[in-house]
Amino acid sequence: MAQTQVIQTPLTAIDLYCRQEADTASLAKQLAASFERFLTKQPSSHLNISLEGDLGAGKTTFSRYLIQTMGHEGKVKSPTYTLCEPYSLQLKDHAITIHHFDLYRMRDPLEWKEAGFAEHFDVPGICLIEWPEKAEGTLPGFDIQIQLVAGADENERTIKINAITESGKMALQEIRQ
């Protein structure tokens, strides 16, 4: 599995085995609630989150549960062909945007920058990036790294979540393990 290396020891590490899709959905919902509390307490904050794993590991499905739990009521589309799908959400008294990236089809590491996506990493909210290794080090640093590994059964997953920065650690504080 191609993945981004964590250069430092994670500040927080969560390692879970999800036997069925409902377990994966539950974890995404817990993460969404924790992220929502973090972003509500710090309205101008931004989180960069890498989603890593082989094809079929469940990155987009995980993203769907997370985005819908945070308040998006419509369909969550895979950004495979568009590179980025934005989701504007209202958290209590302020707005955030989740930018969901899928860099799988990128041919050049700077393609995401040339498309004007760099500005999305500075606005309040979250950038979820599938296939970050395709950008070959041109992305801003990550606060949280989520690694998904498919199991023998199609709904089985091992999910590792690492907080790499203090913001990432604070955003994961309320996850129940």
N, CA, C and O of each residue as an XYZ file, in Angstrom:
708
protein
N       0.850     -1.173      0.000
C       0.000      0.000      0.000
C       0.892      1.230      0.000
O       1.777      1.352      0.847
N       0.675      2.130     -0.922
C       1.401      3.389     -0.952
C       0.791      4.304      0.086
O      -0.426      4.487      0.126
N       1.633      4.879      0.924
C       1.116      5.775      1.932
C       2.146      6.816      2.314
O       3.342      6.630      2.093
N       1.682      7.906      2.885
C       2.544      8.960      3.353
C       3.148      8.509      4.675
O       2.449      7.966      5.530
N       4.410      8.728      4.836
C       5.071      8.336      6.069
C       4.842      9.383      7.148
O       4.894     10.580      6.864
N       4.592      8.959      8.371
C       4.529      9.864      9.502
C       5.973     10.084      9.921
O       6.654      9.142     10.325
N       6.443     11.320      9.827
C       7.833     11.622     10.093
C       8.119     11.640     11.584
O       9.224     11.297     12.004
N       7.156     12.027     12.378
C       7.343     12.079     13.813
C       6.414     11.085     14.493
O       5.499     10.542     13.873
N       6.660     10.860     15.754
C       5.782     10.000     16.529
C       4.430     10.695     16.656
O       4.374     11.869     17.024
N       3.334      9.985     16.356
C       2.012     10.623     16.463
C       1.760     11.105     17.886
O       2.169     10.461     18.852
N       1.085     12.240     18.004
C       0.726     12.772     19.316
C      -0.418     11.969     19.917
O      -0.513     11.829     21.137
N      -1.282     11.444     19.064
C      -2.375     10.564     19.451
C      -2.481      9.492     18.371
O      -2.390      9.799     17.183
N      -2.670      8.251     18.773
C      -2.825      7.164     17.803
C      -4.036      6.328     18.197
O      -4.173      5.914     19.349
N      -4.904      6.087     17.230
C      -6.092      5.256     17.424
C      -6.006      4.142     16.399
O      -5.817      4.402     15.211
N      -6.142      2.914     16.843
C      -6.034      1.754     15.956
C      -7.263      0.882     16.197
O      -7.434      0.321     17.279
N      -8.121      0.773     15.171
C      -9.376      0.048     15.339
C      -9.591     -0.991     14.252
O      -9.168     -0.825     13.108
N     -10.248     -2.046     14.637
C     -10.652     -3.075     13.684
C     -12.151     -2.957     13.514
O     -12.900     -3.034     14.489
N     -12.590     -2.771     12.285
C     -14.022     -2.652     11.969
C     -14.444     -3.907     11.221
O     -13.995     -4.159     10.103
N     -15.306     -4.684     11.846
C     -15.717     -5.956     11.264
C     -16.755     -5.796     10.154
O     -16.843     -6.628      9.250
N     -17.525     -4.737     10.230
C     -18.567     -4.526      9.227
C     -18.693     -3.033      8.931
O     -18.151     -2.197      9.655
N     -19.406     -2.715      7.872
C     -19.538     -1.319      7.453
C     -20.140     -0.457      8.556
O     -19.785      0.715      8.676
N     -21.035     -1.005      9.357
C     -21.643     -0.250     10.455
C     -20.585      0.220     11.453
O     -20.710      1.308     12.015
N     -19.545     -0.587     11.680
C     -18.451     -0.189     12.577
C     -17.668      0.982     11.987
O     -17.302      1.919     12.697
N     -17.415      0.915     10.672
C     -16.706      1.987      9.980
C     -17.538      3.269     10.032
O     -17.006      4.349     10.288
N     -18.832      3.145      9.790
C     -19.736      4.301      9.845
C     -19.741      4.909     11.249
O     -19.724      6.131     11.399
N     -19.765      4.069     12.258
C     -19.767      4.538     13.641
C     -18.492      5.329     13.953
O     -18.551      6.378     14.596
N     -17.360      4.833     13.505
C     -16.096      5.547     13.728
C     -16.110      6.896     13.012
O     -15.707      7.905     13.592
N     -16.568      6.928     11.762
C     -16.638      8.185     11.010
C     -17.563      9.173     11.713
O     -17.285     10.372     11.733
N     -18.646      8.688     12.283
C     -19.588      9.555     12.997
C     -18.963     10.098     14.278
O     -19.171     11.263     14.617
N     -18.204      9.273     14.991
C     -17.503      9.753     16.186
C     -16.474     10.821     15.822
O     -16.348     11.839     16.503
N     -15.747     10.574     14.745
C     -14.768     11.559     14.275
C     -15.465     12.862     13.911
O     -15.007     13.940     14.291
N     -16.570     12.771     13.177
C     -17.318     13.963     12.773
C     -17.740     14.773     13.994
O     -17.607     15.997     14.000
N     -18.240     14.113     15.011
C     -18.676     14.805     16.228
C     -17.491     15.482     16.918
O     -17.609     16.611     17.395
N     -16.363     14.798     16.969
C     -15.171     15.365     17.600
C     -14.648     16.554     16.790
O     -14.273     17.576     17.365
N     -14.622     16.427     15.460
C     -14.188     17.534     14.594
C     -15.120     18.725     14.741
O     -14.673     19.871     14.782
N     -16.415     18.450     14.819
C     -17.402     19.517     14.954
C     -17.186     20.290     16.256
O     -17.250     21.519     16.264
N     -16.933     19.578     17.353
C     -16.681     20.250     18.634
C     -15.410     21.097     18.538
O     -15.377     22.229     19.023
N     -14.368     20.549     17.914
C     -13.107     21.279     17.759
C     -13.322     22.549     16.934
O     -12.880     23.627     17.332
N     -13.995     22.430     15.796
C     -14.192     23.574     14.905
C     -15.171     24.596     15.481
O     -15.097     25.776     15.139
N     -16.085     24.163     16.347
C     -17.010     25.089     17.000
C     -16.272     25.899     18.067
O     -16.518     27.095     18.223
N     -15.377     25.250     18.794
C     -14.602     25.956     19.826
C     -13.566     26.888     19.211
O     -13.211     27.906     19.803
N     -13.081     26.536     18.017
C     -12.054     27.327     17.333
C     -12.523     27.595     15.902
O     -12.049     26.956     14.963
N     -13.455     28.539     15.735
C     -14.137     28.734     14.455
C     -13.237     29.064     13.264
O     -13.634     28.819     12.125
N     -12.066     29.599     13.482
C     -11.198     29.931     12.341
C     -10.203     28.809     12.034
O      -9.319     28.977     11.194
N     -10.341     27.682     12.703
C      -9.396     26.571     12.528
C      -9.594     25.839     11.213
O     -10.644     25.915     10.575
N      -8.549     25.134     10.838
C      -8.548     24.329      9.617
C      -7.794     23.038      9.916
O      -6.761     23.057     10.586
N      -8.313     21.917      9.414
C      -7.648     20.621      9.564
C      -7.348     20.031      8.200
O      -8.219     19.987      7.331
N      -6.111     19.575      8.009
C      -5.724     18.827      6.811
C      -5.638     17.361      7.208
O      -4.896     16.993      8.119
N      -6.412     16.528      6.509
C      -6.506     15.113      6.866
C      -6.195     14.264      5.641
O      -6.836     14.396      4.599
N      -5.195     13.385      5.784
C      -4.887     12.459      4.689
C      -5.680     11.175      4.877
O      -5.826     10.673      5.992
N      -6.192     10.650      3.763
C      -6.899      9.372      3.743
C      -6.083      8.443      2.861
O      -5.984      8.654      1.652
N      -5.506      7.427      3.458
C      -4.573      6.568      2.755
C      -5.051      5.133      2.751
O      -5.638      4.655      3.722
N      -4.790      4.448      1.642
C      -5.149      3.044      1.517
C      -5.247      2.665      0.051
O      -5.369      3.521     -0.826
N      -5.191      1.385     -0.192
C      -5.282      0.871     -1.556
C      -6.668      1.121     -2.142
O      -7.590      1.512     -1.426
N      -6.811      0.892     -3.452
C      -8.121      0.949     -4.091
C      -9.064     -0.003     -3.355
O      -8.700     -1.140     -3.053
N     -10.259      0.464     -3.074
C     -11.240     -0.386     -2.413
C     -11.095     -0.472     -0.907
O     -11.804     -1.248     -0.265
N     -10.189      0.310     -0.327
C      -9.986      0.266      1.123
C     -11.104      0.971      1.888
O     -11.259      0.758      3.090
N     -11.891      1.818      1.195
C     -13.024      2.466      1.850
C     -12.839      3.944      2.151
O     -13.565      4.500      2.975
N     -11.886      4.587      1.503
C     -11.612      5.998      1.759
C     -12.820      6.881      1.435
O     -13.206      7.721      2.248
N     -13.411      6.698      0.268
C     -14.544      7.533     -0.141
C     -15.773      7.224      0.709
O     -16.502      8.141      1.089
N     -16.009      5.976      1.008
C     -17.144      5.604      1.864
C     -16.990      6.230      3.248
O     -17.948      6.767      3.804
N     -15.789      6.158      3.795
C     -15.501      6.766      5.092
C     -15.778      8.271      5.030
O     -16.382      8.837      5.941
N     -15.329      8.912      3.943
C     -15.545     10.353      3.762
C     -17.028     10.691      3.706
O     -17.464     11.688      4.283
N     -17.798      9.868      3.016
C     -19.250     10.098      2.919
C     -19.898     10.129      4.301
O     -20.660     11.042      4.619
N     -19.591      9.128      5.111
C     -20.165      9.090      6.461
C     -19.756     10.318      7.262
O     -20.584     10.908      7.956
N     -18.505     10.702      7.175
C     -17.993     11.851      7.911
C     -18.700     13.139      7.478
O     -19.189     13.894      8.319
N     -18.753     13.386      6.177
C     -19.342     14.622      5.641
C     -20.839     14.694      5.933
O     -21.343     15.752      6.313
N     -21.550     13.592      5.763
C     -22.984     13.595      6.041
C     -23.267     13.777      7.525
O     -24.229     14.454      7.890
N     -22.453     13.191      8.377
C     -22.651     13.349      9.812
C     -22.402     14.794     10.236
O     -23.011     15.274     11.193
N     -21.516     15.483      9.534
C     -21.240     16.877      9.875
C     -22.303     17.832      9.337
O     -22.215     19.040      9.559
N     -23.310     17.303      8.631
C     -24.448     18.127      8.276
C     -24.797     18.236      6.802
O     -25.785     18.887      6.461
N     -24.033     17.631      5.929
C     -24.386     17.692      4.507
C     -25.548     16.739      4.256
O     -25.468     15.553      4.574
N     -26.624     17.262      3.688
C     -27.830     16.457      3.495
C     -27.949     15.815      2.125
O     -28.734     14.882      1.953
N     -27.203     16.280      1.162
C     -27.293     15.716     -0.177
C     -26.331     14.558     -0.376
O     -25.754     14.016      0.567
N     -26.186     14.206     -1.636
C     -25.281     13.120     -2.004
C     -23.825     13.590     -1.856
O     -23.500     14.734     -2.177
N     -22.975     12.717     -1.378
C     -21.541     12.992     -1.313
C     -20.916     12.251     -2.482
O     -20.845     11.022     -2.496
N     -20.464     13.027     -3.467
C     -19.919     12.441     -4.686
C     -18.432     12.156     -4.534
O     -17.730     12.850     -3.798
N     -17.965     11.145     -5.225
C     -16.539     10.878     -5.274
C     -15.876     11.944     -6.143
O     -16.343     12.205     -7.252
N     -14.804     12.562     -5.667
C     -14.126     13.587     -6.460
C     -13.075     13.018     -7.416
O     -12.136     13.722     -7.788
N     -13.222     11.768     -7.810
C     -12.232     11.111     -8.660
C     -11.956     11.881     -9.943
O     -10.799     12.007    -10.343
N     -12.983     12.395    -10.591
C     -12.781     13.091    -11.868
C     -12.663     14.604    -11.718
O     -12.055     15.257    -12.566
N     -13.228     15.168    -10.666
C     -13.184     16.621    -10.470
C     -11.995     17.050     -9.614
O     -11.706     18.243     -9.524
N     -11.311     16.114     -8.993
C     -10.217     16.326     -8.032
C     -10.701     16.861     -6.690
O     -10.140     16.504     -5.653
N     -11.736     17.714     -6.684
C     -12.205     18.295     -5.422
C     -13.707     18.519     -5.459
O     -14.252     19.019     -6.444
N     -14.367     18.142     -4.373
C     -15.787     18.444     -4.173
C     -15.902     19.235     -2.864
O     -15.527     18.729     -1.806
N     -16.414     20.465     -2.925
C     -16.588     21.256     -1.697
C     -17.973     21.045     -1.080
O     -18.961     20.865     -1.791
N     -18.027     21.071      0.244
C     -19.282     20.938      0.982
C     -19.342     22.064      2.011
O     -18.602     22.052      2.994
N     -20.222     23.031      1.783
C     -20.402     24.144      2.720
C     -21.364     23.698      3.807
O     -22.459     23.209      3.528
N     -20.940     23.875      5.045
C     -21.736     23.424      6.188
C     -21.873     24.542      7.212
O     -21.040     25.446      7.278
N     -22.919     24.471      7.995
C     -23.147     25.424      9.074
C     -22.949     24.697     10.398
O     -23.650     23.727     10.688
N     -21.995     25.162     11.202
C     -21.774     24.614     12.542
C     -22.192     25.675     13.546
O     -21.551     26.721     13.651
N     -23.230     25.419     14.261
C     -23.785     26.381     15.215
C     -23.875     27.757     14.565
O     -24.734     27.975     13.711
N     -23.003     28.694     14.953
C     -23.144     30.060     14.444
C     -22.087     30.453     13.399
O     -21.905     31.641     13.132
N     -21.403     29.493     12.819
C     -20.424     29.846     11.777
C     -20.360     28.780     10.680
O     -20.717     27.618     10.875
N     -19.895     29.229      9.539
C     -19.825     28.341      8.375
C     -18.420     27.780      8.203
O     -17.425     28.444      8.489
N     -18.367     26.549      7.731
C     -17.094     25.926      7.354
C     -17.297     25.252      5.997
O     -18.420     25.087      5.520
N     -16.192     24.877      5.407
C     -16.254     24.098      4.174
C     -15.373     22.876      4.325
O     -14.243     22.964      4.806
N     -15.898     21.740      3.912
C     -15.078     20.535      3.799
C     -14.750     20.394      2.320
O     -15.645     20.301      1.480
N     -13.467     20.378      2.014
C     -13.013     20.137      0.642
C     -12.517     18.698      0.590
O     -11.545     18.334      1.253
N     -13.198     17.893     -0.204
C     -12.865     16.471     -0.332
C     -12.098     16.284     -1.639
O     -12.652     16.463     -2.724
N     -10.837     15.928     -1.527
C      -9.971     15.743     -2.690
C      -9.734     14.264     -2.963
O      -9.643     13.468     -2.029
N      -9.637     13.898     -4.215
C      -9.193     12.571     -4.634
C      -8.134     12.808     -5.709
O      -8.459     13.210     -6.826
N      -6.888     12.561     -5.375
C      -5.774     12.857     -6.279
C      -5.327     11.648     -7.093
O      -4.275     11.687     -7.731
N      -6.114     10.578     -7.076
C      -5.729      9.335     -7.741
C      -5.389      9.520     -9.215
O      -4.425      8.927     -9.699
N      -6.153     10.321     -9.930
C      -5.974     10.476    -11.379
C      -4.975     11.574    -11.758
O      -4.775     11.847    -12.942
N      -4.357     12.196    -10.769
C      -3.382     13.246    -11.082
C      -2.181     12.669    -11.822
O      -1.685     11.595    -11.483
N      -1.727     13.387    -12.825
C      -0.547     12.957    -13.585
C       0.694     13.706    -13.146
O       1.813     13.222    -13.315
N       0.494     14.898    -12.578
C       1.613     15.743    -12.169
C       1.363     16.220    -10.748
O       0.241     16.620    -10.437
N       2.362     16.194     -9.873
C       2.164     16.581     -8.477
C       1.647     18.012     -8.279
O       1.009     18.297     -7.265
N       1.907     18.893     -9.212
C       1.459     20.276     -9.060
C       0.074     20.543     -9.644
O      -0.419     21.669     -9.591
N      -0.550     19.507    -10.200
C      -1.853     19.665    -10.834
C      -2.888     20.286     -9.898
O      -3.677     21.127    -10.330
N      -2.900     19.895     -8.646
C      -3.875     20.422     -7.697
C      -3.642     21.910     -7.453
O      -4.602     22.661     -7.275
N      -2.387     22.347     -7.441
C      -2.088     23.769     -7.259
C      -2.488     24.571     -8.493
O      -3.077     25.646     -8.377
N      -2.167     24.047     -9.670
C      -2.508     24.732    -10.920
C      -4.018     24.883    -11.075
O      -4.481     25.806    -11.745
N      -4.778     23.999    -10.470
C      -6.241     24.073    -10.527
C      -6.789     25.112     -9.542
O      -7.995     25.357     -9.511
N      -5.914     25.722     -8.741
C      -6.340     26.746     -7.793
C      -6.814     26.205     -6.463
O      -7.496     26.908     -5.717
N      -6.467     24.974     -6.154
C      -6.959     24.356     -4.918
C      -6.152     24.734     -3.675
O      -6.611     24.494     -2.558
N      -4.977     25.312     -3.838
C      -4.131     25.641     -2.680
C      -4.856     26.566     -1.704
O      -4.658     26.468     -0.493
N      -5.698     27.467     -2.229
C      -6.411     28.413     -1.366
C      -7.386     27.719     -0.414
O      -7.744     28.286      0.618
N      -7.818     26.507     -0.745
C      -8.759     25.785      0.114
C      -8.130     25.341      1.433
O      -8.839     24.994      2.377
N      -6.816     25.354      1.495
C      -6.116     24.897      2.694
C      -5.980     26.002      3.739
O      -5.377     25.795      4.792
N      -6.541     27.172      3.446
C      -6.457     28.298      4.377
C      -7.809     28.728      4.935
O      -7.859     29.608      5.794
N      -8.892     28.140      4.479
C     -10.220     28.562      4.929
C     -10.670     27.708      6.112
O     -10.257     26.554      6.228
N     -11.509     28.255      6.990
C     -12.005     27.453      8.115
C     -12.691     26.182      7.624
O     -13.526     26.223      6.721
N     -12.335     25.076      8.218
C     -12.943     23.799      7.854
C     -11.934     22.683      7.759
O     -10.974     22.615      8.526
N     -12.176     21.802      6.792
C     -11.390     20.570      6.677
C     -11.051     20.319      5.214
O     -11.882     20.534      4.331
N      -9.839     19.866      4.964
C      -9.467     19.307      3.665
C      -9.206     17.820      3.890
O      -8.293     17.447      4.625
N     -10.016     16.977      3.250
C      -9.840     15.521      3.267
C      -9.159     15.162      1.955
O      -9.690     15.463      0.886
N      -8.000     14.529      2.012
C      -7.248     14.256      0.795
C      -7.007     12.759      0.630
O      -6.246     12.149      1.381
N      -7.679     12.178     -0.377
C      -7.411     10.786     -0.745
C      -6.225     10.767     -1.695
O      -6.081     11.657     -2.533
N      -5.389      9.772     -1.569
C      -4.207      9.589     -2.408
C      -3.234     10.774     -2.303
O      -2.797     11.291     -3.332
N      -2.889     11.214     -1.091
C      -1.992     12.371     -0.960
C      -0.599     12.130     -1.546
O       0.085     13.079     -1.927
N      -0.182     10.877     -1.619
C       1.154     10.571     -2.148
C       1.291     10.963     -3.615
O       2.408     11.139     -4.102
N       0.166     11.103     -4.332
C       0.200     11.517     -5.737
C       0.701     12.960     -5.884
O       1.169     13.344     -6.955
N       0.606     13.751     -4.823
C       1.063     15.139     -4.858
C       2.557     15.256     -4.536
O       3.125     16.348     -4.573
N       3.178     14.130     -4.223
C       4.631     14.048     -3.994
C       5.202     15.197     -3.168
O       6.146     15.863     -3.593
N       4.633     15.425     -1.993
C       5.192     16.419     -1.083
C       4.829     17.865     -1.373
O       5.395     18.760     -0.746
N       3.911     18.137     -2.294
C       3.535     19.521     -2.598
C       2.358     20.017     -1.757
O       2.021     21.199     -1.811
N       1.738     19.143     -0.992
C       0.609     19.525     -0.143
C       1.099     20.148      1.158
O       2.208     19.858      1.605
N       0.279     21.002      1.769
C       0.610     21.484      3.119
C       0.660     20.295      4.084
O       0.156     19.218      3.764
N       1.251     20.477      5.239
C       1.352     19.400      6.223
C      -0.009     18.927      6.699
O      -0.993     19.666      6.659
N      -0.048     17.679      7.150
C      -1.289     17.097      7.651
C      -1.371     17.211      9.163
O      -0.366     17.124      9.869
N      -2.592     17.407      9.641
C      -2.865     17.401     11.072
C      -3.217     15.994     11.541
O      -2.889     15.588     12.656
N      -3.901     15.255     10.650
C      -4.360     13.901     10.974
C      -4.125     13.012      9.766
O      -4.351     13.412      8.624
N      -3.670     11.807     10.038
C      -3.457     10.790      9.002
C      -4.389      9.621      9.315
O      -4.371      9.077     10.419
N      -5.203      9.241      8.329
C      -6.106      8.096      8.495
C      -5.713      7.052      7.463
O      -5.744      7.309      6.259
N      -5.344      5.871      7.945
C      -4.950      4.770      7.065
C      -6.013      3.684      7.147
O      -6.360      3.212      8.230
N      -6.524      3.295      5.980
C      -7.539      2.248      5.904
C      -6.960      1.042      5.175
O      -6.387      1.176      4.094
N      -7.114     -0.121      5.768
C      -6.646     -1.366      5.162
C      -7.827     -2.322      5.111
O      -8.415     -2.659      6.139
N      -8.170     -2.757      3.893
C      -9.282     -3.693      3.720
C      -8.903     -5.060      4.266
O      -7.746     -5.474      4.197
N      -9.897     -5.754      4.807
C      -9.678     -7.097      5.327
C     -10.106     -8.143      4.320
O     -10.353     -7.829      3.155
N     -10.193     -9.380      4.765
C     -10.579    -10.497      3.902
C     -12.022    -10.352      3.418
O     -12.316    -10.627      2.255
N     -12.916     -9.923      4.300
C     -14.313     -9.682      3.937
C     -14.416     -8.277      3.360
O     -13.681     -7.388      3.790
N     -15.300     -8.055      2.406
C     -15.374     -6.750      1.728
C     -15.736     -5.589      2.657
O     -15.434     -4.441      2.333
N     -16.369     -5.852      3.794
C     -16.742     -4.786      4.728
C     -15.794     -4.652      5.918
O     -15.991     -3.794      6.779
N     -14.788     -5.482      5.966
C     -13.831     -5.519      7.065
C     -12.723     -4.480      6.822
O     -12.237     -4.349      5.698
N     -12.325     -3.745      7.865
C     -11.300     -2.716      7.760
C     -10.483     -2.650      9.042
O     -10.982     -2.896     10.140
N      -9.231     -2.315      8.868
C      -8.407     -1.868      9.984
C      -8.176     -0.395      9.713
O      -7.754     -0.021      8.619
N      -8.449      0.439     10.694
C      -8.319      1.885     10.520
C      -7.388      2.417     11.599
O      -7.608      2.224     12.795
N      -6.340      3.095     11.136
C      -5.376      3.727     12.042
C      -5.485      5.225     11.865
O      -5.436      5.732     10.745
N      -5.632      5.932     12.971
C      -5.747      7.385     12.948
C      -4.612      7.957     13.787
O      -4.464      7.618     14.961
N      -3.818      8.819     13.180
C      -2.694      9.447     13.867
C      -2.850     10.956     13.860
O      -3.033     11.564     12.805
N      -2.777     11.558     15.040
C      -2.728     13.022     15.138
C      -1.261     13.398     15.022
O      -0.429     12.921     15.793
N      -0.945     14.252     14.059
C       0.436     14.614     13.792
C       0.774     15.980     14.393
O       1.929     16.242     14.729
N      -0.231     16.850     14.527
C      -0.014     18.182     15.090
C      -0.855     18.346     16.360
O      -1.703     17.511     16.673
N      -0.602     19.434     17.078
C      -1.413     19.750     18.260
C      -2.879     19.940     17.879
O      -3.772     19.502     18.604
N      -3.131     20.598     16.732
C      -4.525     20.772     16.282
C      -5.168     19.416     16.029
O      -6.321     19.193     16.400
N      -4.432     18.516     15.402
C      -4.937     17.171     15.160
C      -5.244     16.448     16.455
O      -6.267     15.773     16.568
N      -4.367     16.587     17.426
C      -4.562     15.955     18.736
C      -5.823     16.507     19.410
O      -6.629     15.752     19.955
N      -5.980     17.833     19.364
C      -7.165     18.452     19.971
C      -8.441     18.008     19.258
O      -9.474     17.809     19.898
N      -8.372     17.854     17.943
C      -9.550     17.450     17.166
C      -9.959     16.012     17.447
O     -11.113     15.642     17.229
N      -9.026     15.198     17.928
C      -9.312     13.790     18.223
C      -9.615     13.537     19.701
O      -9.885     12.398     20.082
N      -9.575     14.551     20.518
C      -9.697     14.380     21.957
C     -10.927     13.622     22.425
O     -10.865     12.890     23.413
N     -12.024     13.787     21.738
C     -13.265     13.224     22.267
C     -13.690     11.918     21.585
O     -14.845     11.506     21.695
N     -12.772     11.279     20.894
C     -13.075      9.989     20.279
C     -13.119      8.943     21.378
O     -12.210      8.849     22.202
N     -14.192      8.155     21.378
C     -14.325      7.080     22.355
C     -13.774      5.796     21.723
O     -14.220      5.371     20.657
N     -12.813      5.200     22.391
C     -12.198      3.977     21.857
C     -12.736      2.755     22.566
O     -12.336      1.634     22.253
